[in-house]
Amino acid sequence: MDIQISANFKKQVRRTLLSIVIFIVVYILLFLFSIALVALSIYAGVAVMKMKFGLMTLAIGLALIGTSLTVLYFMIKFIFAKKSEDFSDQIEVTESDQPELFELIRSIATEVGTQFPKHVYLTPYVNASVFYDSTFWSMIFPTRKNLQIGIGLINSLTQQELKAILAHEFGHFAQRSMKVGSYVYIVNKVLFNLLYNDMTLEKMQNRIGSTSWLLSFAMTLSGIFIDGIQSILRRLYNFININYMSLSREMEFHADAIATHVAGSEAMRNGLLRLSFADYAFQETIRYYQQISDQNIVPQNFFAAHAATLILLSERHNLNLVHNFPQLTLANKTRFDKSKLIVEDLWASHPTEEARTSAIDALNIRVDQVSNKPANDLLRLDENLANRVFQILFAESQYQGPTFQQDVSDFVTAYKQEFERYQIPKIYNEFYNYHQPYISKFTADAFQGELLPLDVLFSDEHVNLTFEIQALTQDKYYLEAVYRGEIKLRRFDYDGVRYKNKQVNKVVQQINAELKEKRAYLEDLNFKIFQTFYQMAKTTGKEFQVREAYNVFAMYEEEFEKRMKFYYALKEDTQFIFQHTEFPMIISNLQKLNPSIQKLKVELKDFLEIKAYRDSLTTESFDDLTNFLTNENEIFAGNTYNDEAITQLFIGIGEYWNALNITHVDSKLQLLRLQEEIYDEFKSAKKVN
């Protein structure tokens, strides 16, 4: 298959190769500099010792030589780095294991016109990828690529869609530019070692520096040289990878085109758009079983549970099912995204879904033979493979005693009960997904007002307004970070207009004005919603309950804001534990932190009195939290940190976050469900009358 490579693709290949050549040249120059530094320091060191030989001149000479040798070691230490890559989540399979799957793979390889993979691996996840062992020699000699396929992916697609996704990966097989990726991978390993893997070097410098003040000075001096070299290499790292990311995006477009010619535009588009939703269902299934691991319950068939979750979530999000798989569109996926801010992500390895689906649809390719059977019909998931997948997915789960298998029907019942517990009633049309039913103060006229239809109060227009406010708030936070210099940005588009970095504050002010107007409208709408349900409640004598529920939620909402500030302050105040801090500063920080820890314990004990939070805790979580609340171990005792006390503290901080969110959501749901109940009673009363 011959799919034309674009001029931009060729341009990005040249730019990436040029950046690698520049790295090699710069590295050679820096290496020659370190060699020259060694020669110069040896000459200077010997000269010093010859002037007047003694202990002091010997020490100075050795210090000079030690400085340069440390810099030289830094430049070549990546050679001695041990290769440690984890392949424990990959299961190699052969044609005798999976004949139907291999038949599909072989047909795709033939159609694309590329080699069959060297190895085929299965993983549990919702993904597929091409990789090969990148070594120094693979930069020179050709090497066959490996194919990795996620069982979660197979579980989420039709056979035609799986063919499209795998054909995309075979598109990468056919790309000679994949070799460039190998070069970048090896360069990145070298750069990562030089920039971030400094533990061995630091230990060596500390050990040598502790022997005398002169050697300590030498190690400090070598550190200055190394910092200078690293600043150069850091710029090179950014230069190489930004160029490669641009090439990577072009490679994705090209692989999409190959896959579309093999499987058709429809299968490629549908498969691509479903991947993130299928992964969401996958992660939800894992979360569910991890959450009940203390009950020793395990899935009878994890992937059957995953498929069931995919359907349940499709129903929850009102997605159409075709061939028993959810059909997603860009409109589905961007409904909640009302952002007006467009920033080119130079570090993105893939184009946006919008750009990819637009290119796929533009090809408009239809194929004759289409199989819409489930792709998992091609997979032989025997007991041995299922057990290996389970061990990978739940390796960290702690099961006490024998486990009990849960079949799919029991899983569906239990999962439905769980997510319905936190689901906002459908009468609100997702209005409260991001919006809060908050009224800070009731005025006299709040208890009068007219009774408005719910389809007016919770119209699509009003729902979109809540999404717009969410997007505006996120845009504002992002641009404020740009204004403070935390995010580097030369230019950006906002609401269809191009702006330069220096105009950020102007756009933030524009967003603030728009937010103020929209929030005022929603505040007025909150009153109208309250008035409507209050008038309905009068017919059943529940008006006091409505008002009280609003007051309770207002209290939780106001407390939530205060407690969130406390939570973030606590996170900030504990950062010193993970930083190199002098002893007097540690003591000072702990004196400041201890009252906050006591406050944290008091508030967590209060949260444990709330049923919604208490019921959310697993046995293991409850025991961990109890240990934190009852343990008075010092975080820092003598001259060292107490790891157990630190672990318990961060368990407490994590549970505080959980408790805040669970109790806040619970108070909100209690109010919304009360209103739903009043609405149902009001409708029934109208029918009777």
FIFISE-306689 format. One line per 10 residues: their letters; for each residue x, y, z of C-alpha. Coordinates in steps of 0.2 Angstrom, whole numbers, m for minus. Example, Ala and Ser with C-alpha at 12.3 -4.5 7.8 and 13.67 -1.06 7.14 Angstrom:
residues 2
AS) 62:m22:39; 68:m5:36 .
end
This chain:
residues 689
MDIQISANFK) 0:0:0; 7:17:m5; 0:32:4; 9:48:m1; 19:56:13; 15:75:15; 28:88:12; 26:93:31; 30:75:36; 46:75:26 .
KQVRRTLLSI) 50:92:33; 48:86:51; 59:71:48; 73:82:42; 71:94:57; 71:80:69; 86:72:61; 95:89:61; 91:91:80; 99:74:84 .
VIFIVVYILL) 115:79:74; 116:95:83; 115:85:100; 129:74:94; 140:89:89; 136:98:105; 139:82:116; 156:79:107; 161:97:111; 156:96:129 .
FLFSIALVAL) 165:80:131; 181:87:123; 179:102:135; 179:90:150; 194:81:143; 203:98:141; 197:102:159; 205:86:165; 222:89:156; 222:107:162 .
SIYAGVAVMK) 218:102:180; 232:89:180; 244:101:173; 239:114:186; 238:101:200; 256:95:197; 262:113:195; 255:117:212; 263:102:220; 280:105:212 .
MKFGLMTLAI) 280:123:219; 282:117:237; 278:99:240; 268:96:256; 252:91:263; 243:107:258; 249:108:240; 246:89:238; 228:92:244; 226:107:232 .
GLALIGTSLT) 233:98:218; 222:83:221; 206:94:223; 210:102:206; 211:85:198; 196:78:207; 185:93:201; 189:89:183; 188:70:185; 170:72:192 .
VLYFMIKFIF) 165:83:177; 172:69:165; 163:56:175; 147:65:174; 149:66:155; 151:47:153; 141:40:167; 126:36:156; 137:22:149; 137:13:166 .
AKKSEDFSDQ) 118:15:168; 109:m1:171; 95:m5:159; 79:m8:169; 63:m9:159; 47:m17:166; 38:m29:155; 29:m38:169; 12:m32:162; 15:m40:144 .
IEVTESDQPE) 10:m58:140; 18:m65:124; 7:m75:114; 10:m86:98; m1:m92:84; m4:m108:92; m11:m99:107; m22:m86:97; m24:m93:79; m39:m81:75 .
LFELIRSIAT) m31:m66:81; m15:m70:72; m25:m73:56; m32:m55:57; m14:m48:61; m7:m58:46; m20:m52:34; m17:m33:40; 2:m35:37; m1:m42:20 .
EVGTQFPKHV) m13:m28:15; m2:m14:22; 13:m22:14; 24:m24:29; 33:m37:40; 24:m48:52; 28:m43:70; 44:m51:78; 33:m54:94; 15:m51:99 .
YLTPYVNASV) 11:m47:116; m6:m45:125; m9:m33:140; m25:m31:150; m27:m12:145; m37:m2:132; m22:1:120; m11:m5:106; 6:0:101; 22:m4:91 .
FYDSTFWSMI) 39:m5:100; 56:m13:98; 71:m14:109; 81:1:106; 99:m1:108; 114:7:101; 115:m6:87; 97:m4:82; 102:13:77; 113:5:63 .
FPTRKNLQIG) 105:m12:59; 87:m15:55; 77:m23:68; 59:m30:67; 46:m22:77; 34:m29:91; 15:m27:92; 7:m25:109; m12:m27:110; m23:m23:125 .
IGLINSLTQQ) m37:m36:129; m47:m21:135; m46:m14:118; m51:m30:109; m66:m31:122; m72:m13:116; m73:m15:97; m80:m24:83; m69:m34:72; m69:m21:59 .
ELKAILAHEF) m64:m7:71; m50:m18:79; m44:m21:61; m44:m2:59; m34:1:75; m22:m13:72; m19:m6:54; m15:10:61; m1:2:71; 5:m7:55 .
GHFAQRSMKV) 5:10:47; 19:14:60; 27:m3:55; 28:4:37; 35:21:42; 54:22:39; 53:37:51; 50:25:65; 69:23:65; 70:42:69 .
GSYVYIVNKV) 60:38:85; 73:25:89; 86:38:88; 76:50:99; 73:37:112; 91:33:114; 96:51:114; 82:54:127; 89:40:138; 106:48:138 .
LFNLLYNDMT) 99:65:141; 88:59:155; 103:51:164; 113:67:162; 99:78:168; 89:69:181; 98:53:186; 111:61:198; 109:50:214; 125:40:212 .
LEKMQNRIGS) 135:56:207; 128:66:222; 132:52:234; 150:51:227; 152:70:229; 145:70:246; 156:56:252; 172:64:244; 167:81:250; 165:75:268 .
TSWLLSFAMT) 183:71:270; 190:88:270; 185:106:266; 197:107:251; 188:92:243; 171:99:248; 176:115:239; 182:104:224; 165:95:223; 156:112:224 .
LSGIFIDGIQ) 166:118:210; 163:103:200; 144:105:203; 145:122:196; 153:116:180; 140:102:179; 125:114:182; 132:124:167; 133:108:156; 115:103:161 .
SILRRLYNFI) 108:120:157; 114:117:139; 108:100:138; 91:105:145; 89:116:130; 94:103:118; 82:91:126; 67:103:123; 74:107:105; 75:88:100 .
NINYMSLSRE) 58:83:108; 48:98:102; 54:93:84; 50:75:87; 33:78:94; 29:88:78; 35:73:67; 25:61:79; 9:70:75; 12:69:56 .
MEFHADAIAT) 16:50:58; m1:48:67; m10:57:52; m1:45:40; m5:29:50; m23:35:51; m23:36:32; m16:19:30; m29:11:43; m43:20:34 .
HVAGSEAMRN) m39:13:17; m38:m4:25; m54:m4:36; m64:11:30; m67:28:37; m82:23:47; m73:9:57; m58:20:60; m68:35:66; m79:25:77 .
GLLRLSFADY) m65:15:85; m54:30:88; m68:40:96; m73:25:107; m55:22:115; m55:35:129; m73:30:134; m69:12:134; m54:16:145; m65:26:156 .
AFQETIRYYQ) m76:10:158; m60:m1:161; m54:10:175; m71:11:183; m71:m8:183; m54:m9:191; m59:4:204; m75:m5:209; m65:m22:212; m51:m13:221 .
QISDQNIVPQ) m64:m4:232; m71:m21:238; m55:m30:239; m57:m31:258; m72:m41:255; m62:m54:246; m73:m52:231; m65:m54:213; m73:m54:196; m77:m71:189 .
NFFAAHAATL) m73:m63:172; m66:m46:172; m68:m42:154; m87:m47:155; m88:m35:169; m79:m22:158; m91:m25:144; m106:m23:156; m98:m7:163; m96:0:145 .
ILLSERHNLN) m115:m3:142; m120:4:159; m110:20:156; m117:22:139; m135:22:146; m130:34:159; m123:46:146; m137:43:134; m126:36:120; m133:25:106 .
LVHNFPQLTL) m128:7:106; m125:m1:88; m119:m19:88; m120:m18:107; m106:m4:107; m108:14:111; m107:26:97; m98:42:101; m97:58:91; m86:74:93 .
ANKTRFDKSK) m102:82:99; m104:69:113; m86:71:118; m85:90:118; m102:94:125; m95:99:142; m80:108:134; m85:126:131; m67:133:132; m64:148:120 .
LIVEDLWASH) m45:146:123; m34:138:110; m16:135:114; m5:125:102; 2:110:112; 20:108:105; 23:94:117; 8:83:111; 13:67:103; m4:65:94 .
PTEEARTSAI) m15:77:84; m32:82:92; m47:70:89; m55:83:80; m41:85:68; m39:66:66; m58:62:63; m58:77:51; m44:70:40; m52:52:41 .
DALNIRVDQV) m69:58:36; m61:68:21; m54:52:14; m72:45:14; m67:27:11; m79:13:11; m75:m5:11; m85:m20:4; m82:m33:17; m86:m28:35 .
SNKPANDLLR) m87:m38:50; m97:m30:65; m95:m45:76; m87:m42:93; m68:m42:92; m67:m53:107; m74:m67:97; m56:m68:90; m48:m70:107; m46:m86:116 .
LDENLANRVF) m46:m81:134; m43:m97:143; m41:m99:162; m22:m97:161; m23:m81:152; m37:m75:163; m27:m78:179; m11:m69:172; m22:m54:168; m30:m54:185 .
QILFAESQYQ) m12:m55:193; m7:m40:183; m22:m29:187; m24:m33:205; m6:m36:210; m8:m23:224; m24:m28:231; m23:m37:248; m35:m52:250; m36:m60:267 .
GPTFQQDVSD) m41:m78:265; m51:m86:251; m58:m76:238; m76:m76:231; m80:m74:212; m94:m62:207; m103:m66:191; m108:m53:179; m126:m51:184; m121:m48:202 .
FVTAYKQEFE) m108:m36:197; m121:m26:186; m133:m25:201; m120:m20:213; m112:m7:201; m129:0:197; m133:3:215; m116:11:218; m117:24:204; m135:27:207 .
RYQIPKIYNE) m130:32:225; m120:47:218; m131:50:202; m140:67:200; m158:64:196; m162:65:178; m176:78:180; m161:91:181; m155:87:164; m136:88:170 .
FYNYHQPYIS) m139:106:176; m130:102:193; m115:93:186; m105:108:189; m117:120:197; m122:121:215; m140:124:222; m132:138:233; m142:152:241; m132:162:253 .
KFTADAFQGE) m147:172:261; m165:171:259; m175:187:256; m193:190:260; m199:188:242; m190:171:240; m205:162:247; m217:170:235; m213:169:216; m221:159:202 .
LLPLDVLFSD) m221:141:199; m210:138:183; m210:122:172; m194:111:175; m190:111:156; m189:130:157; m178:130:173; m167:116:167; m167:119:148; m152:115:137 .
EHVNLTFEIQ) m148:133:137; m146:134:155; m136:118:156; m124:125:143; m122:140:154; m116:130:168; m103:122:156; m98:139:150; m95:145:167; m84:130:171 .
ALTQDKYYLE) m74:133:155; m72:151:158; m66:148:175; m53:135:169; m47:147:155; m45:161:168; m34:150:179; m24:145:164; m21:162:158; m17:169:176 .
AVYRGEIKLR) m4:156:177; 3:162:160; 3:180:167; 12:175:183; 25:166:172; 22:149:178; 17:143:160; 27:149:145; 17:155:130; 21:166:116 .
RFDYDGVRYK) 4:168:108; m14:160:110; m31:162:102; m46:167:113; m64:167:106; m57:167:88; m44:181:91; m25:179:91; m16:187:106; 2:189:111 .
NKQVNKVVQQ) 8:185:129; 9:203:134; m10:204:131; m15:190:144; m21:202:157; m33:210:145; m41:193:141; m42:189:160; m51:205:163; m63:201:148 .
INAELKEKRA) m66:183:156; m69:191:173; m83:202:166; m91:188:157; m90:177:172; m98:190:183; m113:192:171; m116:174:169; m114:170:188; m127:184:192 .
YLEDLNFKIF) m139:176:180; m137:159:188; m139:166:205; m156:173:200; m160:156:192; m156:148:209; m169:158:217; m182:154:204; m178:136:206; m180:137:225 .
QTFYQMAKTT) m197:147:223; m204:133:211; m200:119:222; m205:129:238; m222:132:229; m224:113:225; m219:109:243; m233:119:250; m246:106:242; m239:92:253 .
GKEFQVREAY) m233:103:268; m214:100:265; m210:119:262; m200:119:279; m190:104:273; m185:112:257; m179:128:266; m170:118:279; m161:107:265; m155:123:256 .
NVFAMYEEEF) m149:130:273; m139:114:277; m132:114:259; m127:132:261; m118:128:277; m109:113:269; m104:124:254; m97:138:264; m87:125:275; m81:117:260 .
EKRMKFYYAL) m73:132:254; m64:135:270; m59:117:272; m52:117:255; m41:131:259; m35:122:275; m32:106:264; m21:116:252; m12:125:265; m8:108:274 .
KEDTQFIFQH) m2:101:258; 10:116:256; 16:115:274; 21:97:272; 32:99:256; 48:102:267; 47:83:271; 52:79:253; 65:92:252; 83:94:258 .
TEFPMIISNL) 80:105:273; 92:110:287; 89:104:305; 84:121:312; 72:124:298; 64:106:300; 61:110:319; 53:127:314; 42:119:301; 36:106:313 .
QKLNPSIQKL) 31:118:326; 21:127:313; 14:110:306; 9:102:323; m7:113:326; m13:109:309; m11:91:312; m21:92:328; m35:102:318; m34:88:305 .
KVELKDFLEI) m37:75:317; m52:84:326; m60:87:309; m58:69:303; m66:63:319; m81:74:315; m82:67:297; m83:50:304; m99:54:313; m107:57:296 .
KAYRDSLTTE) m115:42:289; m111:45:270; m92:46:274; m91:32:286; m100:20:274; m88:25:260; m73:18:270; m67:0:267; m61:m10:282; m43:m7:277 .
SFDDLTNFLT) m46:12:275; m55:13:291; m41:4:300; m28:15:292; m37:31:297; m40:25:315; m21:22:316; m18:40:311; m31:47:323; m25:37:338 .
NENEIFAGNT) m6:37:335; 5:51:342; 21:46:334; 32:61:330; 36:64:312; 54:69:316; 62:61:331; 80:63:336; 89:68:320; 79:57:307 .
YNDEAITQLF) 61:56:300; 49:43:306; 43:35:289; 28:26:298; 22:43:305; 24:52:288; 14:38:279; 0:39:292; 0:58:291; m3:57:272 .
IGIGEYWNAL) m16:44:274; m25:57:285; m23:71:273; m29:60:258; m45:54:269; m48:73:273; m49:76:254; m61:61:252; m72:66:267; m74:84:261 .
NITHVDSKLQ) m80:78:243; m91:64:249; m100:75:262; m102:89:251; m109:79:237; m120:69:249; m128:86:256; m131:91:238; m139:75:233; m150:75:248 .
LLRLQEEIYD) m157:92:243; m159:87:225; m168:71:229; m179:80:241; m184:91:227; m187:76:215; m198:68:228; m208:84:230; m210:86:211; m216:68:210 .
EFKSAKKVN) m229:71:224; m234:87:216; m237:78:199; m247:65:208; m258:78:217; m262:87:201; m268:70:193; m279:67:208; m287:84:207 .
end
